[in-house]
Structure formats: C-alpha cells, structure tokens
Amino acid sequence: MRSHRTMVQKASRGVAVAVLVLLAGCGYAKRSDVESQLAQLRQEMQSGDEAVSTRVDQLEGRMDALERDLQALRSEFNVKIERLEGLLAFDVPVNFDFDKADLREADKPVLERFAAIVRDYYPNAVITVEGFTDPAGSRAYNEKLGKARAETVKSYLTSVGGLPADRIRTVSYGETPERLVVPGAQGPGAAGLPNRRVSLVIDYTGPEVQRLTSATN
C-alpha cells in the first residue's frame, strides 16, 4: 500500500515541477515566480506526506489491534470466524438448555468481548443474531424458540454490551437441517446442546472497516 502511494506521489511531483520549469524556460513566467511556487509546492507536498504517513500509521495500528482482539476471541473462547462477502460470521460458544431461551452465565463473557470488538472497530455495522434449535419439537415451535434465543442475545448485547438496538436484528433458523452442527442430535442433556445455539454476523460497511477486515484474513 505504501509503495503504490509513494509512486503516485512521486509522479504527481514530477508533473508539477516539470510544468513550472517548462513555463519558466518558455518565458511564460519569471524565474523568481517559478522558484517561489516551487518552494511553496515543496512545502505543501511535505505537509501532505506527513499527513498521509500519520494516517497510514494509525490505520496499521488499528489493523494490528483488531487482529490481536480477534485472535484473543479465537484462543480464549474458541470462537470460529468466517469471512464472507461483506460479512464476518462468528460461531460463538453460546448454547441453550433444552427448551429454554435463557442465557447461561458461562456464555456471557464471550458476548461482552464480541460487543467490545464491535464498538471499537465496527461502530456502523449491522449485527444479525441467528437463533437455532435442535430437531426436537415441531418446526413451527422451533422457529419461535430460535427467535426467542436470538432476542435474548440481542437484549444482552444492548443492555450489557452497549450496542445500539437499532443496529441489531434477529432471525430464527430453528431446526433447519443444513445449519445443524450435529445432524439429528436432539433432546435434553448434552446430546443436542451443540444445535441449541446462536450465531453472530457482522454486516460491515465503509472503506476503512473493509480494509481493517481484509487485513486480518
């Protein structure tokens, strides 16, 4: 990124300087005027270079910080992160007891860490909370249960995580077969627990956020 920027800047400088020198050589401008304009051009270019360099350093610093935070999310909470087109999908270890939509105490820290990352790096993003169930029960009932689980997580992300409610949407996939973590696993106890879950998706927007995200994948 820096090498490309440097080449463009050098080319622009060369054109500007060449035009001034050519005007002086052809008698269209006084030598003193050209020298004055060259001095001003050099000063403006130096100031521009410093501003661009500062901006690049800031962006690279944010890239490094985002990568560290995402890596911590992976290592500390066993979160799987998948990059899609314009999206980041987080497979978080947030699961539910059989026929329940209550958030378990053990699952709250990962949601708090997720919310912190969204606040720091994706403040303009839209978050989708996807709710799932195991195959036990009717399809209609499971759609309602999946929605209730997604709403529970949304409530926690807003009330404790500090995320704006109007940027979080919920959807239920219920017992959709192709989205089951363990096909067919269901019922009370640990058997169907992997299927009773939520997934979090960041729909990120804006060129800076996209560059940050691209740099970490």
GILIN-V641661 format. One record per residue. N is the residue number from 1. RES is the residue in three letters. PSI is psi in radians with two decimals (* if undefined). D_CENTER is the distance of its C-alpha to the mean C-alpha in Angstrom with 1 decimal. Layout:
# GILIN-V641661
((N	RES	PSI	D_CENTER) (N	RES	PSI	D_CENTER))
This chain:
# GILIN-V641661
((1	MET	-0.73	20.0) (2	ARG	-0.72	22.7) (3	SER	-0.71	25.6) (4	HIS	-0.76	24.8) (5	ARG	-0.73	24.5) (6	THR	-0.72	27.8) (7	MET	-0.74	29.6) (8	VAL	-0.73	28.8) (9	GLN	-0.77	29.9) (10	LYS	-0.70	33.1) (11	ALA	-0.75	34.0) (12	SER	-0.72	33.7) (13	ARG	-0.82	35.8) (14	GLY	-0.74	38.4) (15	VAL	-0.81	38.8) (16	ALA	-0.80	39.2) (17	VAL	-0.74	41.7) (18	ALA	-0.70	43.6) (19	VAL	-0.77	44.1) (20	LEU	-0.78	45.4) (21	VAL	-0.71	47.8) (22	LEU	-0.72	49.0) (23	LEU	-0.70	49.8) (24	ALA	-0.76	51.8) (25	GLY	-0.51	53.6) (26	CYS	-0.01	54.6) (27	GLY	0.19	56.0) (28	TYR	-0.24	53.5) (29	ALA	2.58	52.4) (30	LYS	2.58	54.1) (31	ARG	-0.72	53.3) (32	SER	-0.67	52.6) (33	ASP	-0.73	50.3) (34	VAL	-0.76	48.3) (35	GLU	-0.67	48.1) (36	SER	-0.75	46.9) (37	GLN	-0.63	44.2) (38	LEU	-0.73	43.2) (39	ALA	-0.73	42.9) (40	GLN	-0.69	40.8) (41	LEU	-0.74	38.6) (42	ARG	-0.75	38.2) (43	GLN	-0.74	37.2) (44	GLU	-0.69	34.6) (45	MET	-0.69	33.1) (46	GLN	-0.76	33.1) (47	SER	-0.69	31.3) (48	GLY	-0.70	28.8) (49	ASP	-0.73	28.2) (50	GLU	-0.70	27.7) (51	ALA	-0.76	25.2) (52	VAL	-0.73	23.2) (53	SER	-0.72	23.5) (54	THR	-0.76	22.3) (55	ARG	-0.74	19.2) (56	VAL	-0.75	18.4) (57	ASP	-0.70	19.1) (58	GLN	-0.76	16.8) (59	LEU	-0.74	13.9) (60	GLU	-0.62	14.9) (61	GLY	-0.70	15.2) (62	ARG	-0.62	11.7) (63	MET	-0.81	10.7) (64	ASP	-0.74	13.3) (65	ALA	-0.71	12.4) (66	LEU	-0.74	8.8) (67	GLU	-0.70	10.7) (68	ARG	-0.73	13.3) (69	ASP	-0.70	11.4) (70	LEU	-0.67	9.9) (71	GLN	-0.67	13.5) (72	ALA	-0.65	15.0) (73	LEU	-0.68	13.4) (74	ARG	-0.84	14.8) (75	SER	-0.68	18.1) (76	GLU	-0.58	18.9) (77	PHE	0.06	18.1) (78	ASN	0.72	18.2) (79	VAL	2.35	14.9) (80	LYS	2.26	14.3) (81	ILE	2.20	10.9) (82	GLU	2.24	11.3) (83	ARG	2.19	9.5) (84	LEU	-3.08	11.1) (85	GLU	1.85	11.7) (86	GLY	0.16	8.9) (87	LEU	2.70	7.6) (88	LEU	2.09	6.5) (89	ALA	2.21	9.7) (90	PHE	2.01	10.8) (91	ASP	1.64	14.5) (92	VAL	2.58	15.5) (93	PRO	1.07	19.2) (94	VAL	1.87	19.9) (95	ASN	2.94	23.3) (96	PHE	2.62	26.2) (97	ASP	2.83	29.9) (98	PHE	2.23	32.1) (99	ASP	0.47	32.4) (100	LYS	2.71	30.3) (101	ALA	0.23	27.2) (102	ASP	2.45	27.4) (103	LEU	2.30	24.6) (104	ARG	2.53	25.9) (105	GLU	-0.67	26.0) (106	ALA	-0.35	24.8) (107	ASP	-0.07	21.5) (108	LYS	-0.68	20.6) (109	PRO	-0.67	19.3) (110	VAL	-0.60	16.4) (111	LEU	-0.64	15.3) (112	GLU	-0.71	15.8) (113	ARG	-0.71	13.7) (114	PHE	-0.80	10.8) (115	ALA	-0.67	11.5) (116	ALA	-0.70	11.7) (117	ILE	-0.73	8.2) (118	VAL	-0.77	7.0) (119	ARG	-0.70	9.9) (120	ASP	-0.65	9.5) (121	TYR	-0.33	6.2) (122	TYR	0.89	5.1) (123	PRO	-0.39	8.9) (124	ASN	0.12	9.4) (125	ALA	2.77	7.4) (126	VAL	2.27	9.9) (127	ILE	2.30	10.1) (128	THR	2.18	12.8) (129	VAL	2.03	15.0) (130	GLU	2.19	17.3) (131	GLY	2.47	20.7) (132	PHE	2.79	23.1) (133	THR	2.99	26.7) (134	ASP	3.03	29.3) (135	PRO	-0.09	32.0) (136	ALA	2.50	34.6) (137	GLY	3.04	35.8) (138	SER	2.79	35.8) (139	ARG	-0.75	32.9) (140	ALA	-0.75	33.2) (141	TYR	-0.71	33.1) (142	ASN	-0.54	30.1) (143	GLU	-0.73	28.1) (144	LYS	-0.71	29.0) (145	LEU	-0.73	28.3) (146	GLY	-0.67	24.8) (147	LYS	-0.72	24.1) (148	ALA	-0.67	25.6) (149	ARG	-0.72	23.3) (150	ALA	-0.69	20.2) (151	GLU	-0.63	21.7) (152	THR	-0.77	22.5) (153	VAL	-0.71	18.9) (154	LYS	-0.79	17.8) (155	SER	-0.69	20.7) (156	TYR	-0.70	19.7) (157	LEU	-0.54	16.1) (158	THR	-0.82	17.8) (159	SER	-0.67	21.0) (160	VAL	-0.72	20.0) (161	GLY	-0.27	16.2) (162	GLY	0.30	16.7) (163	LEU	2.54	14.2) (164	PRO	2.33	15.9) (165	ALA	-0.54	17.7) (166	ASP	-0.08	17.5) (167	ARG	0.19	13.7) (168	ILE	2.17	14.3) (169	ARG	2.74	16.3) (170	THR	2.59	18.3) (171	VAL	2.59	19.9) (172	SER	2.30	22.5) (173	TYR	-0.02	23.2) (174	GLY	-2.18	26.1) (175	GLU	0.40	28.0) (176	THR	2.04	26.7) (177	PRO	-0.77	28.3) (178	GLU	-0.17	25.7) (179	ARG	0.05	23.0) (180	LEU	2.37	25.2) (181	VAL	-0.76	24.3) (182	VAL	1.72	28.1) (183	PRO	2.22	30.1) (184	GLY	-0.29	33.0) (185	ALA	2.25	32.3) (186	GLN	3.07	33.2) (187	GLY	2.98	35.3) (188	PRO	2.81	35.6) (189	GLY	-2.86	34.8) (190	ALA	-0.29	32.4) (191	ALA	-0.91	33.0) (192	GLY	0.07	30.7) (193	LEU	-0.74	28.2) (194	PRO	-0.48	25.4) (195	ASN	-0.32	25.6) (196	ARG	1.58	25.4) (197	ARG	-3.13	21.7) (198	VAL	2.77	18.5) (199	SER	2.55	15.2) (200	LEU	2.32	11.8) (201	VAL	2.21	9.5) (202	ILE	2.08	6.3) (203	ASP	1.61	7.5) (204	TYR	2.62	5.4) (205	THR	2.82	8.2) (206	GLY	2.41	9.9) (207	PRO	-0.65	11.0) (208	GLU	-0.75	9.8) (209	VAL	-0.67	6.0) (210	GLN	-0.67	7.1) (211	ARG	-0.70	9.3) (212	LEU	-0.79	7.2) (213	THR	-0.76	5.5) (214	SER	-0.60	9.1) (215	ALA	-0.24	10.7) (216	THR	0.21	9.7) (217	ASN	*	11.0))
